[in-house]
Amino acid sequence: MITSRIDASTADYVFINCPFSDDFRPLFHCAIFTVLACGFLPRSALEAADGCEVRIDKITRLIKECQYSIHDLSAVQLDGINELPRFNMPFELGMVIGSKRFGGARFANRSALIMEHTRFTSQKCLSDIAGQDLTAHNGVPKRVSRIIRTWLAQESRRNDLPGDRRVFTAYEAFAAELPSMCASQGLEYEGLSYADFLGLAQVWLNAH
C-alpha cells in the first residue's frame, strides 16, 4: 500500500542533492514523491531558510542525519550567464563519500545513489568518479522514479515497498491534481516552495 504516514522521529531520511533549476523541477518533484511513496522521508537544503545558518553547515547537518542520499550530476552543461558548469552536486557527493571513508562506523554503512542524465557523461568531466556505479535517467521522470524505488528497495532490504509502476502512476495522478490543490490552498503553483510541495504530496498520499 502506498502511504506517507511517516513518523519523522523514526523514519529513514533520504538526502536529495540535485539541481534546483526550473528545467529540473519535474524530476526533483518526482524524486520527492517517490521517496515519500516508498515510506521514507526526503530531506533537502531547501527545507530550511534560516539566514543565520551557513549553507555548508546545513549540508553537513543533512548528511549527518540521513542514512540514504540521492545525487544527480545532470548539471554538467555550461550556464547561459557565466558559461560555467554547476559544481554544487559533485561537491556534496564528495562530502558523502568522504564521510563513508573517514567518518568511522557511524557513516560506514550509509548508502548513496548517483544519477546522471546520459551514461558516462560524468566521467568526461569528473574522471575520479569512474569507479562509482552511476545510473542514467535521460531526463525522464518515469526512469527517475523507477531508479529511486528500486535502489531504496535494494538498500533498505524491505519487501513491502510498492512496485515502481504503481509509484509512478500515483505520481502522475498527483501531478495532474497539484495545480488545483495549490489553488484551493491559496498557493502559487509556479513558485511552490519545497515545504509546500512536500506537505501537499503527503496530504495526497494519505488521502489515496
C-alpha positions in Angstrom: 0.0 0.0 0.0 1.3 3.4 -0.9 1.3 5.7 2.1 3.1 8.7 3.6 2.0 8.4 7.2 5.6 8.7 8.3 6.8 9.2 11.9 9.6 11.7 11.4 11.3 10.6 14.7 11.9 7.1 13.3 11.8 7.5 9.6 14.8 6.8 7.4 15.9 10.1 5.9 16.9 10.5 2.3 19.0 13.5 1.4 18.3 14.7 -2.2 21.2 16.5 -3.8 20.1 17.7 -7.2 19.8 20.9 -9.4 17.1 23.3 -8.2 16.7 24.9 -11.6 13.3 25.3 -13.2 14.0 22.9 -16.0 14.9 20.2 -13.5 11.9 20.8 -11.2 9.7 17.9 -12.7 12.5 15.4 -11.9 13.0 16.9 -8.4 9.3 16.7 -7.7 9.2 13.1 -9.0 12.1 12.2 -6.7 10.5 13.7 -3.6 7.2 11.9 -4.3 8.8 8.6 -4.9 10.8 8.7 -1.7 7.6 9.6 0.2 5.5 6.9 -1.5 8.1 4.3 -0.5 7.8 5.2 3.2 11.0 7.3 3.5 11.3 11.0 4.4 13.1 13.2 1.8 15.4 16.0 3.0 16.7 18.9 1.1 18.8 22.1 1.6 15.6 23.9 0.6 13.7 22.7 3.7 15.1 25.4 5.9 15.7 29.1 5.2 17.4 30.2 8.4 19.7 33.0 7.3 21.9 32.5 10.3 22.9 29.0 9.3 25.8 28.8 6.9 24.9 26.8 3.8 27.8 24.3 4.2 26.8 23.7 7.8 23.2 23.0 6.7 24.5 20.5 4.1 26.8 18.9 6.7 23.9 18.5 9.1 21.7 16.9 6.5 24.5 14.4 5.5 24.9 13.5 9.2 21.2 12.9 9.7 20.4 10.9 6.5 21.0 7.2 6.1 20.5 7.5 2.4 21.4 10.1 -0.2 20.5 10.7 -3.8 22.9 12.7 -6.0 22.0 13.9 -9.5 25.0 15.0 -11.6 23.0 16.2 -14.6 24.0 19.8 -14.4 27.3 19.5 -16.3 26.3 21.9 -19.1 27.5 25.5 -19.1 25.0 28.0 -17.8 23.9 30.8 -20.1 25.2 33.6 -17.9 28.7 32.7 -16.7 29.3 29.9 -19.2 30.4 27.6 -16.3 29.1 24.3 -15.0 27.5 23.8 -11.6 29.8 22.2 -9.0 27.4 22.0 -6.0 26.2 18.5 -6.7 29.6 16.8 -7.1 30.9 18.7 -4.2 28.1 17.5 -1.9 28.5 13.9 -3.3 32.2 14.2 -2.3 31.2 15.1 1.2 29.1 12.0 1.5 31.8 9.7 0.0 34.3 11.4 2.4 32.1 10.7 5.4 31.9 7.0 4.4 35.7 6.8 4.1 36.7 8.9 7.2 33.6 9.2 9.4 34.0 5.9 11.2 31.5 3.2 12.0 28.6 5.7 12.2 28.8 6.5 8.5 30.4 3.4 7.0 27.0 1.8 6.1 25.5 4.9 4.5 24.1 4.3 1.0 24.2 6.7 -1.9 22.5 6.7 -5.3 24.3 8.6 -8.1 22.4 9.5 -11.2 23.4 11.4 -14.4 21.5 12.5 -17.5 23.4 10.4 -20.1 25.5 7.4 -19.4 29.2 8.1 -19.0 28.8 11.9 -19.2 30.1 12.5 -15.7 33.3 10.6 -16.3 34.2 13.0 -19.0 34.3 16.0 -16.6 34.9 14.1 -13.3 37.3 11.3 -14.0 37.7 10.3 -10.4 34.1 9.0 -10.3 35.0 6.3 -12.9 35.0 3.7 -10.1 31.4 4.5 -8.9 28.2 3.0 -10.3 26.1 5.7 -11.9 22.6 5.3 -13.4 21.4 7.4 -16.3 17.8 8.7 -16.3 17.9 10.6 -19.6 15.8 13.4 -18.1 12.7 11.1 -17.9 10.6 11.3 -14.7 9.4 7.7 -15.0 13.0 6.5 -15.1 13.9 8.6 -12.1 11.0 7.1 -10.1 11.9 3.6 -11.1 15.6 4.0 -10.3 15.0 5.5 -6.9 12.3 3.0 -5.9 14.5 0.1 -7.0 17.5 1.5 -5.1 15.5 2.1 -1.9 14.2 -1.5 -2.0 17.7 -3.0 -2.5 19.5 -0.9 0.0 16.8 -1.0 2.8 16.1 -4.7 2.1 12.4 -4.0 2.7 10.0 -6.3 0.8 6.9 -4.1 1.4 7.6 -1.2 -1.0 5.0 -0.6 -3.7 6.0 -1.5 -7.2 7.7 1.0 -9.5 4.7 1.2 -11.9 2.3 1.8 -9.1 4.5 4.6 -7.6 4.8 6.4 -10.9 1.1 6.0 -11.7 0.4 7.7 -8.4 2.9 10.4 -9.1 1.2 11.2 -12.5 -2.2 11.4 -10.8 -0.8 13.7 -8.1 1.0 15.9 -10.6 -2.3 16.3 -12.5 -4.1 17.4 -9.4 -1.4 19.6 -8.0 -2.4 22.9 -9.7 -5.9 22.6 -8.3 -4.6 21.7 -4.9 -2.4 24.8 -4.9 -5.4 26.9 -6.0 -7.5 25.6 -3.1 -4.8 26.3 -0.6 -4.1 29.8 -2.0 -0.6 28.8 -3.1 1.3 29.9 -6.2 1.8 26.8 -8.4 4.8 28.0 -10.4 6.6 29.3 -7.3 5.7 26.4 -5.0 8.2 26.0 -2.2 9.8 22.7 -1.2 8.0 22.6 2.1 4.6 23.3 0.5 5.2 20.6 -2.2 6.2 18.1 0.4 3.1 18.9 2.5 0.8 18.6 -0.4 2.3 15.3 -1.5 1.9 13.9 2.0 -1.8 15.0 2.1 -2.4 13.5 -1.3 -0.8 10.2 -0.4 -2.7 9.9 2.9 -6.0 10.6 1.0 -5.3 7.9 -1.6 
